[in-house]
């Protein structure tokens, strides 16, 4: 059985195709990431400007996502799992913020479900990957100041019942193809 760390197209609870908008930063050195484990929402900020807000899937009890202040220490668009079970499993758009913990593409559930990493839909993972660089600050807490202002407007999806793609696709280099369209837009 696969661990569910991939993302299909997916529909939201209202039947719309899942899509995330991300804006190009004016000053990439001012970008920071905030993750609210309580709302399972990631915010990418440039000062007070919201560049992207997206649903995330965080660690479950006994395997929580670490909290505190971190920085992006490694990025790998084509990362694959190295340990068993499922060595070789894609963890696309890997943005590591602590040893063995990172943001990456994967199935997004409505409840905490990961082993501590932060899974994002491909739409969000690809955009986050472009917005951050090595050294980008990451703040993870049970709540964030942005929750009150933005969380209610974040498009939600539950992929808990989505079937795993064929293993031949998961193991193919084509798995790492970017979503269509521009990933970052001007504002």
Secondary structure by P-SEA (a helix, b strand, c coil): cccccccccccccccccbbbbbbbbcccccbbbbbcccccbbbbbccccccbbbbbbbbcccccccccccccccccccccccccccccccccbbbbccccbbbbbcccccccccccbbbbcaaaaaaaaaacccccbbbbccccccccccccccbbbbccccccccccccccccccccccccccccc
